[in-house]
């Protein structure tokens, strides 16, 4: 999940290159709000400057005015890179474990019983580097084994950041990133690296084959044709303004099956933003029939 967080990395770069002027920052604020739905406050100016200096160097640009001109000429070509620069992908395996408990104890057993011979679809919207969809896939793989149900089950994982998606597709993580994974799941669903990959693990092919990873801007068109039984959009909408949240929740309702489920992050709420859902648990919403 993408979050604009000042983790100190901007401070050391602030004086190491061209400055971000008021006019350029105003343009970038409007561009990011329009294309990413993220609202940048005045206090984010130094942070944005520090993050984007790396991108200016990579592109061989002299200053931020040149970067803004590039965005004006071809917004889509640079949008993913810009999103990667200003975002910190904060995620982990089995974050907010109560959501996975609901899947394991209630939702997956019911779906697999009701959908024998049918299809099951879950969407991880804002999947970052892949920990969330792979954690969902682990519990899904376990449920499929227990039930023996013949079901077409898939997880769609999307994000705007090309760097995050590249990491998700590899499914390779440092061992110390497995803090939220039980010992049994570590042994079952991860392959330990050797040689130059010592200290790393890769997600098991059985888990990876359940996940389809695609780039997607939540504010643009959604090419998916079918509906989803559940959508995970955790720690994403907290950075959007109210109108953007309202539009996004309405679109999610349209992409969910009747009585489908929407999972939000621990700091997020739908209160006063949508009449399409009922709150049924901690940041778990069910679409109204």
N, C-alpha and C positions, 0 to 999 in steps of 0.2 A: 504494500500500500504506500502511496506516495505522500510524503509530508514535507513541507518547507520548514526545515528545522535548522537553527543556527547551532552547529556543533563545534564552532570555533575555527572551522577551516577557512573562513573568509578573512579573519583578522590578519593572518600572515601574508595575504596576497594584496591587501588593500592598497599598499603603496608600491606595488611591484609592477605597475603597468598603467595604461590609460585610465582616467577617471570616468565614472558614469555620471554624465551631466543630468540636470533636471529634465530637460526636454527628452533625452533618450530614455530616462527612467519612466517618465510619464507614458511614452509610447509603449515600452515593454510591459508596464502595468496593464494598460488597456489590451494589449495583444494577448497576454497570458490570461486575463480574465475572459476575453472573448473566445479564445481557442482551447483553453484548458479548464476554465471555470474556477481558477484559483485567484483569490483576492490578495494582492501584495500591499501591505501597509507601508507608510513612509519609513518605518524603522527597518524595513527589509532592504533598503537601498544598498548599504555596504555589503550585505550578504550576497545579493544578486551580482554586484560588481565582482566580488571575489570568485563566485562560482563561474561567471561567464568569461573571466579572463582566460581560463584554460581553453575555452572554445574559440576565443579570438586568436589565440596562439595557434591552435590546430588549423584554423582556416586561413592563417596568414593575414589577418585584418589589422589595420593600424589603430582602430578605435571603435567605440560603441556606435558612433554614427554610421560607420560602414556596416556594422552588424544589423542595425535597424533597417538600413537600405536593403540588405539581403532578405530580411523577413518580409519587407514590403513587396519585393520582386517575386518571391516564391514562398509563401508561408508554409505550405505543406512539406516542402523539402527539408526544412530545418526544424519543424515543430517537435518531432520526437527528440532530437538532440537538445533543444532548449528545455523541454520538460525534464530530461535526464539531468541537465545541469542544475536546475533550480530545485530539484527534488532529492530527498533522501529516502531511499527505500527501506522503510522500517517494518520488518516482518520476522516471523519465526515459525517453526513447526508447532502445530497444535496451540497456537496463541488463542486465548479465550476458550479454554477447554470445555466450558459448559455448552458451547455450540456443537462440538463434536460428540459430547455425551448425548445430546438430543438426537443427533443423527444415528448414533449406535443403538440407543435404547428404544427409540420410538419411530423415527421417520423411515430409516432404511428398512427395518423389518416389515413395516406396513407397505411401503412402496413395492418391495420385492414380492410380497404376497399378492398385491393388487395388480401388478403389471406383468405377470408371467406371460412371456411371449411378446411383450411390448417394449417400450423404450423409456429410459430414465435419463434426464438431462439436468446437470448442475452447472451453473456459471460462476466462476471466480472472476469478478469484475474488479480490476486493479490488482492483478495477481503478483505484481512486483517480480522478485527473483524466483518464484515458484514454490516457496514453502507451503503456502496455503493450499493450492490445488493438489499438490502431492500428498499433503496430510489428508485431505478429503478423499483422495484416491486410495490411500491405505485403508481407511475404514470401509470404503466401498468394496475394495477387493476382498476384505475379510468377510463382509456381509454376503457377498456373492458366493463365496466358498461355503459359508454356513448354510445358505438357503438352497444352493444347487439350482436356483431359478435360471431359466434361459431368458436373459434380458439383454437388450441392446443398451448398455449403460456407458455414458461418456461424460466427461467434464470439459467444459470450455474454459480456458484461462486466457484473459486478455489484459493488456496494459498499453500505455502510450510510449513508454520508454524503450528504445531499441536495445540499450545496454541491459536493462532488467530482463527483457525477453530472451536475449542471447544466453544469459546465465540460467534462466528457467529451462530453456531447451536442453542445455547440457546436463542439468540435474546433478551437478557436482558441487559439494559443499565441504568446508572445513569440518572436521569432526566436532569441534567445539560449538558448532551451530546446532547440534542435536540435543540441546539441553532439555527441550520439551518432549522428547521422544522416549518412550519406555524401552527398557532393555530388550524386551521381546520383539518390539517393532524394529529396533536397531538391527537385531540379528536377522530378522525376516526380510526387511524391505530395503536394506542398504548393502552395497558392495564396497568393501574396503579397498582403497587404492594401494598400489605398490610402486616402488621405484620413485620416479619424480612426483607421483601422486600420493606418496606416503603422508599421512595426516589428513587425507581427504576421503570422502565417501561419494558414491554415486547411487542415485535412487534406482531401485530394482526395475528391470524392464517391464515386469508385470504391472507395476504402478504407473510407469511412464506411458504405457500404451493406452491407458484409460484417459489420458489428458491430451487435449489438442490446444496448442499455444498459438495465439494470433495477435497481431497488433490491432488496437482499437482505441479511438478517441471517444469517450463516453458522450461528448457533446455533439458528435457528428452522426452520420447515418449508421444504423446497425444492420449489417447484411444478414444476420441470422434469421432463418425462416420459421423454425419451430418455436415452441414455448418451453419454458424451463420449470422443473419441479421446485427448484430452489436457486436463489441467487445470493451469493456472498459479495457484499460491497462494504467492506469493513475498513474504517479509518481512511475513507476517501472523501465522503461528502462533507466532513467537518470543515474542509477548506473552501467549500463553495458558498456563494452568497444565497440568500433565501430563494429568490426566483429560480436559480439554477437547481437547487435542491427540489423545489416543487415540480419542476419539469422532469427531472430525473426520476423521482418517485412515481410520477404518472406513467412514464415510459416503462419502468420496471413492472408496474402493475399490468401493463399491456403485454409484457413478454412472459408473464407467469401463468402457469396452469391455474385453473380454478382451485382456490384454497392452497396455492403455492406459497412458499416461504421466502422471506427476505431477511438476511442476517446483516446487521450493522455493527459498527465498532463500539467499544465500551463507552466512548465519549459522545456518541451520536444518538439522535432521537428523531422521530418522525412527528413529534408533538406539534400540532398547528400547521403541519406542512402537507398532509394528505388525509383524505377520507377513504382511501382504498384499502387500508390495512387495519387489522386489530393487533394490538400488542399482546403476545401470549407468553412471553418469558423475557429474560434479560436480553435486551436488544434483539429479540426475535419477533418478527411480524408475519402474520398470515393474511393473505389476500382475502378480502371479503367476497362471498359468493354473489 
